[in-house]
């Protein structure tokens, strides 16, 4: 899919590998869900490709490839291993340590192999700009290209609890699930801010049988 002409113009980091999961999906009961991987998983503050011990995921360069169509079983194994070992390497802790505080309430952690959690994204491709900076056309293209990924991953995983991280994720999750979830205010979940109004805690309830046509 990364070599597909349809992906041009979506600002996907085409030389970066897909990221199907952050952490080992095969033994996780809890998964947080986001939109797509951050560009910081592949580049430093100056936009340079992460190298050596700073590297988090594979790229065309690290795999010695010219295009993704040249991938074989060995390359796929290396990509999967980098995903499964993510939290024991050089994780983007500025993001995941904060998220980990939330999932501790579900007796799970990204950093505990005995109570493992993982992170999944609706779109497994990192983009040069954040999701909010992309156009609605780019949103639609990315979801059409890879919207079935989450369903395929969940169908074959032990995950039983999904924590949808943010209103944008909830909206897009409803779109690919073709459902309208019931919404409930949860005052005890609200996040307090000093300078602006609090961020409301919200619970959603509903039954999801499929994601992008993939039965789960």
Secondary structure, 3 states (H helix, E strand, C coil): CCCCHHHCCCCECCCECCCCCECCHHHCCEEEEEEECCHHHCECCCCCECCHHHCCCCEHHHHCCCCHHHCCHHHHHHHHHHHHCHHHCCCCHHHHHHHHHHHHHHCCECCCHHHEEEEEEEECCCECCCHHHCCHHHHHHHHHHHCCHHHHHHHCCCCCEEEECCHHHHHHHHHHHCCCCEEEECHHHCECCCCCCCECCEEEECCCCEECCEEC
